Amino acid sequence: MIIRSNPVPPTFLFPSGDFHLHQVTISVDGLLTTTGYTQEDYTMLGSDDFFYIGGSPNTADLPGSPVSNNFMGCLKDVVYKNNDFKLELSRLAVERDPKISLHGDLVFRCEDVAALDPVTFETPESFLTLPRWQTKRTSSVSFDFRTTEPSGLLLFSQGQATSTSQGNTTPPRSKNRSDYLALELMEGFLYLLMDMGSGPVKIRASNKKVNDGEWCHVDFQREGRRGSISVNSRSVPFLSPEGSEVLDLEGEMFLAGLPDSNPEVSLLPPELWTAQLGLGFVGCVRDLFIDGRSRDVRRLAELQSAPGVSSFCTREQQRRCSSTPCRNGGQCTEGWNRHRCDCSGTGFLGHDCQDEAAVISFDGSMFLKTSLPVSLQSEAEDVSLRFMTPRAFGLLVSTSSRESADTLRLELDAARVKLTLNLGEQASRSQ
């Protein structure tokens, strides 16, 4: 609830003079609970523009406040008064006084508010499905998360795909685009990705890594093409390319990852790297608000019987890698209450590098071909292999497309490994 205080700002007047001792008291149920003093050179307490009741559009960014979330619960008989006038704010809100604007689904009765307990996503495959987000010209999302892992998809929702090709002049990569909104953690930094139909916006929202294991508050606000993404009270503005001011999200919203059976996997935006690499979020999430309404993620996890999602958030102090869980030379790194094994330098696969990898032999006349069911577009790829050969030349891996000249090719050239990447304009090579 926002109260406009112009053109007559309410003030507290104090006697003039030099450095008076001012006392502020707070009492609950008529009992004095705390008293504070300040000795400053001022004569009034002013409120020049707005003041908020129960919350604000971006509480984490309010000056001088350590609180990042809006109030949950009931308020009654809210009154503001000074020596000039008295405002019965709750009564004015019920009467829809023009000085007061209401935001969100405010109800004028006291209802039980569910506690927003945190949940833990224990594996990269765990996720929750949220109700469809019926956002249009304005939208907002806020939540807290904590993790020690560097990368993972936090939030994703997209609309219905529409073809944007125009005759034969539009490149294939511009076909079948859809509106979407995503938040992802990549190499410890938080990124906002959004497309309203006029082109994608990708912003690094944090100026430092936020995978330090502490709670991190995220707040996304949008009105039309403009908006901001705030991380721990540091706000970054954004402006979508000129065009639509409406964000059409027809599909479900996913928290912490995507289902393996997602039929729209081929339509995922190529700039969303965590989705392309299959990196789900591992860590904790709490206090999720969408357009000012709370979402009980713990209750959603119970209703969906979501595997790998637990209704608490604890950080283990023990180091998992100290027990050497990675076998056969795998490299161990610490994750969020788990260990991760890098098996790429071994001949083994599996969670702990316990399974021997299959070996295929080629005599120079053989090859293996895999046809994808749909054409994929991506900006991030992860290809790994081990090979052994007495020959100095030979093709190792190559991709091709019927719709474009794009290709990724890995080959042996004079006993050196050469990578060729062609994105349709010019080839990039490295050895």
C-alpha positions as CSV (number, residue, x, y, z in Angstrom):
1,M,0.0,0.0,0.0
2,I,1.5,3.3,-1.1
3,I,0.4,6.7,0.4
4,R,1.2,9.9,-1.6
5,S,2.4,12.5,0.8
6,N,2.7,15.5,-1.6
7,P,1.9,18.3,-1.7
8,V,1.8,18.6,2.1
9,P,4.5,16.4,3.6
10,P,3.8,15.2,7.1
11,T,6.5,16.3,9.5
12,F,7.5,15.9,13.1
13,L,8.5,19.4,14.4
14,F,11.0,19.8,17.1
15,P,12.2,22.9,19.0
16,S,14.9,24.8,17.2
17,G,18.4,25.2,18.6
18,D,21.7,23.4,18.7
19,F,21.9,19.7,19.1
20,H,18.9,18.5,21.0
21,L,18.6,15.0,22.3
22,H,15.7,13.3,20.5
23,Q,14.1,10.2,21.8
24,V,12.2,7.6,19.8
25,T,10.3,4.8,21.6
26,I,8.6,1.6,20.3
27,S,6.0,-0.2,22.3
28,V,4.0,-3.4,21.8
29,D,0.7,-4.0,23.5
30,G,1.2,-0.8,25.6
31,L,4.5,-2.0,26.9
32,L,7.7,-0.1,26.4
33,T,10.1,-2.4,24.5
34,T,12.9,-0.3,23.3
35,T,14.1,3.3,23.4
36,G,16.5,5.0,21.0
37,Y,18.3,8.3,21.1
38,T,19.9,10.5,18.4
39,Q,21.7,13.7,18.8
40,E,21.7,15.4,15.4
41,D,21.3,18.9,14.0
42,Y,17.8,18.6,12.6
43,T,14.4,20.1,13.3
44,M,11.9,17.9,11.5
45,L,11.4,14.4,10.1
46,G,10.1,14.7,6.5
47,S,8.4,12.4,4.1
48,D,8.7,14.1,0.8
49,D,7.3,11.7,-1.8
50,F,5.7,8.4,-0.7
51,F,5.6,6.2,2.3
52,Y,4.8,2.5,2.2
53,I,2.7,0.2,4.4
54,G,3.4,-3.5,4.5
55,G,6.1,-3.5,1.8
56,S,7.4,-1.7,-1.3
57,P,8.2,-2.5,-4.9
58,N,11.9,-3.0,-4.0
59,T,12.2,-3.3,-0.2
60,A,15.8,-4.5,-0.4
61,D,16.8,-1.1,-1.9
62,L,15.1,1.1,0.6
63,P,17.9,3.4,2.1
64,G,19.0,2.4,5.6
65,S,16.9,-0.7,5.9
66,P,18.4,-4.1,6.6
67,V,15.1,-5.8,5.7
68,S,14.8,-7.3,2.2
69,N,11.3,-8.8,2.2
70,N,7.8,-7.4,2.5
71,F,5.6,-8.0,5.5
72,M,3.5,-11.1,5.7
73,G,0.5,-11.1,8.1
74,C,-2.3,-8.8,9.1
75,L,-2.3,-5.1,10.0
76,K,-5.1,-3.3,11.9
77,D,-5.9,0.3,12.8
78,V,-2.9,1.7,11.0
79,V,-2.7,5.4,12.0
80,Y,-0.1,8.1,11.1
81,K,-0.3,11.4,12.9
82,N,1.8,14.4,13.8
83,N,1.1,17.8,15.2
84,D,-0.5,18.9,11.9
85,F,-3.0,16.2,11.0
86,K,-4.0,12.5,11.5
87,L,-4.3,9.8,8.8
88,E,-6.3,6.7,9.5
89,L,-4.6,4.7,6.8
90,S,-6.3,1.4,7.0
91,R,-9.7,3.1,6.9
92,L,-8.7,5.2,3.9
93,A,-7.5,2.0,2.1
94,V,-10.9,0.3,2.6
95,E,-12.6,3.4,1.3
96,R,-10.2,3.5,-1.7
97,D,-9.1,7.0,-1.0
98,P,-7.3,8.6,-4.0
99,K,-4.3,9.4,-1.9
100,I,-3.7,5.6,-1.4
101,S,-2.8,3.0,-4.1
102,L,-3.0,-0.7,-3.5
103,H,-0.7,-3.2,-5.0
104,G,-1.1,-7.0,-5.1
105,D,-4.0,-9.0,-4.0
106,L,-4.7,-7.1,-0.8
107,V,-7.7,-8.4,1.2
108,F,-9.5,-6.5,4.0
109,R,-9.8,-9.4,6.4
110,C,-7.2,-11.3,8.4
111,E,-6.2,-14.7,6.8
112,D,-3.7,-17.3,7.8
113,V,-0.5,-16.8,6.0
114,A,1.5,-19.9,5.3
115,A,5.1,-19.8,6.5
116,L,7.5,-19.6,3.5
117,D,9.9,-22.4,4.6
118,P,13.0,-22.9,2.5
119,V,13.5,-26.0,0.3
120,T,16.7,-27.6,-0.8
121,F,17.3,-28.9,-4.4
122,E,19.7,-31.7,-3.7
123,T,20.6,-32.7,-7.3
124,P,20.9,-31.0,-10.7
125,E,17.9,-33.0,-11.8
126,S,15.5,-31.8,-9.1
127,F,13.1,-29.0,-9.9
128,L,9.6,-27.7,-9.1
129,T,6.8,-26.7,-11.5
130,L,5.1,-23.4,-10.7
131,P,1.7,-22.3,-12.0
132,R,1.5,-20.4,-15.2
133,W,2.7,-16.8,-14.8
134,Q,0.0,-14.6,-16.3
135,T,2.2,-11.6,-16.7
136,K,1.6,-8.9,-19.3
137,R,2.8,-5.3,-19.1
138,T,4.1,-5.3,-15.6
139,S,5.7,-8.1,-13.5
140,S,7.8,-8.8,-10.5
141,V,9.7,-11.7,-8.9
142,S,11.7,-11.9,-5.8
143,F,13.3,-14.7,-3.8
144,D,16.3,-15.7,-1.8
145,F,18.8,-18.5,-2.6
146,R,22.0,-19.9,-1.3
147,T,24.6,-22.3,-2.8
148,T,28.2,-23.0,-3.1
149,E,28.0,-24.4,-6.6
150,P,29.0,-22.2,-9.5
151,S,26.3,-22.7,-12.1
152,G,22.6,-23.7,-12.3
153,L,19.3,-22.6,-13.7
154,L,17.2,-20.8,-11.1
155,L,14.0,-19.8,-12.9
156,F,12.6,-20.2,-16.4
157,S,9.3,-19.6,-18.2
158,Q,8.5,-19.1,-21.8
159,G,5.6,-18.4,-24.1
160,Q,4.3,-20.1,-27.3
161,A,6.8,-20.2,-30.1
162,T,6.1,-18.1,-33.1
163,S,7.9,-18.2,-36.4
164,T,9.6,-14.9,-37.2
165,S,11.1,-15.9,-40.6
166,Q,10.4,-13.6,-43.5
167,G,10.7,-15.2,-46.9
168,N,14.1,-16.7,-47.5
169,T,16.1,-13.7,-46.1
170,T,15.8,-14.5,-42.4
171,P,18.6,-16.7,-40.9
172,P,17.4,-20.1,-39.6
173,R,18.4,-19.2,-36.0
174,S,15.6,-16.5,-35.9
175,K,12.8,-19.0,-36.4
176,N,10.4,-20.2,-33.8
177,R,11.4,-17.7,-31.1
178,S,9.2,-17.2,-28.1
179,D,8.9,-14.8,-25.2
180,Y,10.8,-16.0,-22.1
181,L,12.2,-14.9,-18.8
182,A,15.1,-16.7,-17.1
183,L,17.5,-16.3,-14.2
184,E,20.6,-18.4,-14.1
185,L,23.8,-18.8,-12.1
186,M,26.9,-19.1,-14.3
187,E,30.4,-19.4,-12.9
188,G,29.2,-17.8,-9.7
189,F,27.5,-14.7,-11.3
190,L,23.7,-14.2,-11.6
191,Y,22.3,-13.4,-15.1
192,L,18.9,-12.1,-16.2
193,L,17.7,-13.2,-19.6
194,M,14.5,-12.0,-21.2
195,D,12.9,-11.7,-24.6
196,M,9.6,-9.9,-25.2
197,G,9.5,-10.7,-28.9
198,S,11.9,-7.9,-30.1
199,G,15.2,-9.6,-29.2
200,P,16.9,-11.0,-26.2
201,V,18.3,-9.1,-23.2
202,K,21.1,-10.7,-21.2
203,I,22.4,-8.9,-18.2
204,R,25.0,-9.9,-15.5
205,A,23.0,-8.8,-12.5
206,S,25.7,-9.3,-9.8
207,N,29.1,-7.5,-9.8
208,K,30.6,-10.3,-7.7
209,K,30.1,-14.0,-7.2
210,V,27.1,-15.0,-5.2
211,N,27.9,-18.7,-4.6
212,D,29.5,-18.1,-1.2
213,G,27.0,-20.2,0.7
214,E,25.2,-17.1,2.2
215,W,21.6,-16.1,1.5
216,C,21.3,-13.9,-1.6
217,H,18.2,-11.8,-2.3
218,V,17.0,-11.3,-5.9
219,D,14.4,-8.8,-7.0
220,F,13.1,-8.4,-10.6
221,Q,10.8,-5.6,-11.5
222,R,9.5,-4.7,-14.9
223,E,7.1,-2.1,-16.4
224,G,6.8,-2.3,-20.1
225,R,10.2,-2.4,-21.7
226,R,11.9,-1.0,-18.7
227,G,12.8,-2.6,-15.4
228,S,15.6,-3.5,-13.0
229,I,17.2,-6.6,-11.5
230,S,18.5,-6.2,-7.9
231,V,20.9,-8.6,-6.2
232,N,21.5,-7.9,-2.5
233,S,20.3,-4.3,-2.8
234,R,22.5,-3.6,-5.9
235,S,20.1,-2.7,-8.7
236,V,20.9,-2.9,-12.4
237,P,18.4,-1.3,-14.9
238,F,17.5,-2.8,-18.2
239,L,15.7,-1.7,-21.4
240,S,14.3,-4.3,-23.8
241,P,14.7,-3.6,-27.6
242,E,12.0,-1.4,-29.0
243,G,8.8,-3.3,-29.8
244,S,6.4,-5.1,-27.6
245,E,5.8,-4.0,-24.0
246,V,4.1,-7.3,-23.2
247,L,5.7,-10.4,-21.9
248,D,3.7,-13.4,-23.0
249,L,4.5,-16.5,-21.0
250,E,2.0,-19.3,-21.9
251,G,3.9,-22.2,-20.5
252,E,4.6,-23.4,-17.0
253,M,7.3,-21.8,-14.8
254,F,10.2,-24.0,-13.6
255,L,12.2,-23.4,-10.5
256,A,15.8,-24.8,-10.2
257,G,15.7,-26.8,-13.4
258,L,13.8,-28.3,-16.3
259,P,12.2,-31.7,-16.8
260,D,14.1,-34.2,-19.0
261,S,11.0,-34.9,-21.0
262,N,10.3,-31.2,-21.8
263,P,8.7,-31.3,-25.3
264,E,9.9,-27.8,-26.0
265,V,13.6,-28.5,-25.3
266,S,14.4,-27.7,-29.0
267,L,12.8,-24.2,-28.5
268,L,14.9,-23.3,-25.5
269,P,16.7,-20.0,-26.1
270,P,20.3,-20.6,-27.2
271,E,21.6,-17.8,-24.9
272,L,20.4,-19.7,-21.8
273,W,23.6,-21.6,-21.3
274,T,22.6,-23.5,-18.1
275,A,19.7,-25.1,-20.0
276,Q,21.8,-26.0,-23.0
277,L,24.4,-27.7,-20.7
278,G,21.8,-29.4,-18.5
279,L,22.9,-27.5,-15.3
280,G,20.2,-27.5,-12.7
281,F,20.4,-25.5,-9.5
282,V,21.7,-27.2,-6.4
283,G,21.1,-25.3,-3.2
284,C,18.3,-23.6,-1.2
285,V,15.4,-21.3,-2.2
286,R,13.0,-19.4,0.1
287,D,10.6,-16.5,0.2
288,L,9.4,-16.7,-3.4
289,F,7.1,-13.9,-4.4
290,I,5.6,-13.5,-7.9
291,D,3.7,-10.3,-8.7
292,G,3.6,-9.6,-4.9
293,R,2.0,-13.0,-4.1
294,S,3.8,-15.5,-2.0
295,R,4.4,-19.0,-3.4
296,D,4.8,-21.8,-0.8
297,V,7.5,-23.8,-2.5
298,R,7.6,-26.3,0.4
299,R,3.9,-27.1,-0.1
300,L,4.4,-27.3,-3.9
301,A,7.2,-29.8,-3.4
302,E,4.9,-32.0,-1.2
303,L,2.1,-31.9,-3.7
304,Q,4.3,-32.8,-6.6
305,S,6.3,-35.4,-4.7
306,A,9.3,-33.8,-6.3
307,P,12.3,-36.1,-6.1
308,G,15.5,-34.5,-4.7
309,V,13.6,-31.6,-3.1
310,S,13.6,-31.5,0.8
311,S,11.8,-29.1,3.0
312,F,14.7,-27.6,5.0
313,C,17.9,-25.8,4.4
314,T,21.1,-26.8,6.1
315,R,24.7,-26.5,5.1
316,E,26.9,-29.4,6.0
317,Q,30.3,-28.5,7.6
318,Q,32.1,-31.7,6.6
319,R,34.1,-31.8,3.4
320,R,32.8,-34.6,1.2
321,C,36.0,-34.8,-0.8
322,S,38.0,-35.7,2.3
323,S,36.8,-39.3,2.0
324,T,38.2,-39.5,-1.6
325,P,34.9,-40.6,-3.1
326,C,36.0,-40.2,-6.8
327,R,37.5,-43.4,-8.1
328,N,39.9,-44.3,-10.9
329,G,41.6,-40.9,-10.8
330,G,38.5,-38.7,-10.9
331,Q,38.9,-35.2,-9.6
332,C,36.7,-34.2,-6.7
333,T,35.2,-30.8,-6.0
334,E,33.0,-29.7,-3.2
335,G,29.3,-28.9,-4.0
336,W,26.3,-28.0,-1.9
337,N,26.1,-30.9,0.6
338,R,27.6,-33.2,-2.0
339,H,30.7,-34.0,-3.9
340,R,31.2,-33.7,-7.7
341,C,33.5,-36.0,-9.7
342,D,35.2,-34.9,-12.9
343,C,35.8,-38.1,-14.8
344,S,36.9,-36.4,-18.1
345,G,40.6,-37.3,-17.5
346,T,39.8,-41.0,-16.9
347,G,38.4,-43.8,-18.9
348,F,35.4,-44.1,-16.6
349,L,32.0,-42.6,-16.2
350,G,29.3,-42.4,-13.5
351,H,28.7,-40.3,-10.4
352,D,31.9,-41.5,-8.8
353,C,33.8,-42.5,-12.0
354,Q,33.0,-46.1,-11.2
355,D,31.8,-47.4,-14.6
356,E,34.3,-48.2,-17.3
357,A,33.5,-46.2,-20.5
358,A,32.7,-48.1,-23.7
359,V,35.4,-48.2,-26.3
360,I,34.9,-48.1,-30.1
361,S,37.5,-49.1,-32.6
362,F,37.6,-47.6,-36.2
363,D,39.8,-48.9,-39.1
364,G,39.5,-45.8,-41.3
365,S,36.6,-46.9,-43.3
366,M,34.1,-46.8,-40.4
367,F,32.1,-44.0,-38.8
368,L,29.3,-43.5,-36.4
369,K,26.4,-41.1,-37.3
370,T,23.7,-39.8,-35.0
371,S,20.6,-38.0,-36.3
372,L,18.9,-35.6,-33.9
373,P,15.1,-35.6,-33.9
374,V,15.0,-31.8,-34.1
375,S,17.3,-29.0,-35.2
376,L,19.0,-27.5,-32.2
377,Q,20.5,-24.0,-31.7
378,S,22.9,-23.3,-28.9
379,E,25.5,-20.9,-27.7
380,A,27.1,-23.3,-25.2
381,E,28.4,-26.8,-25.8
382,D,30.3,-29.4,-23.7
383,V,32.1,-32.1,-25.8
384,S,34.6,-34.5,-24.2
385,L,36.4,-37.6,-25.4
386,R,39.5,-39.7,-25.0
387,F,41.3,-41.2,-28.0
388,M,44.4,-43.2,-28.9
389,T,45.8,-43.6,-32.4
390,P,49.1,-44.1,-34.3
391,R,47.9,-41.9,-37.1
392,A,48.6,-38.1,-37.5
393,F,45.4,-37.2,-39.4
394,G,41.8,-38.1,-38.9
395,L,38.3,-36.7,-38.1
396,L,37.2,-37.1,-34.5
397,V,33.8,-35.3,-34.3
398,S,31.8,-33.1,-36.7
399,T,28.3,-31.6,-36.7
400,S,26.3,-30.4,-39.6
401,S,22.9,-28.9,-40.4
402,R,20.7,-29.0,-43.5
403,E,19.4,-25.5,-42.7
404,S,22.7,-23.6,-42.2
405,A,26.5,-23.8,-42.7
406,D,27.1,-23.9,-39.0
407,T,29.5,-26.6,-37.9
408,L,31.7,-27.7,-35.1
409,R,34.6,-30.0,-36.1
410,L,37.3,-31.6,-34.0
411,E,40.1,-33.4,-35.9
412,L,43.7,-34.5,-35.9
413,D,45.9,-32.4,-38.2
414,A,49.6,-33.3,-38.3
415,A,49.3,-35.0,-34.9
416,R,47.8,-31.9,-33.4
417,V,44.1,-31.5,-32.3
418,K,42.3,-28.8,-34.3
419,L,38.9,-27.3,-33.5
420,T,37.0,-25.5,-36.2
421,L,33.8,-23.6,-35.3
422,N,31.7,-22.1,-38.0
423,L,28.8,-20.0,-37.0
424,G,27.6,-19.2,-40.5
425,E,29.8,-16.1,-41.1
426,Q,33.4,-17.1,-40.7
427,A,35.2,-20.1,-39.3
428,S,37.2,-19.9,-36.0
429,R,40.1,-22.4,-35.6
430,S,42.3,-23.3,-32.7
431,Q,44.9,-25.9,-32.1
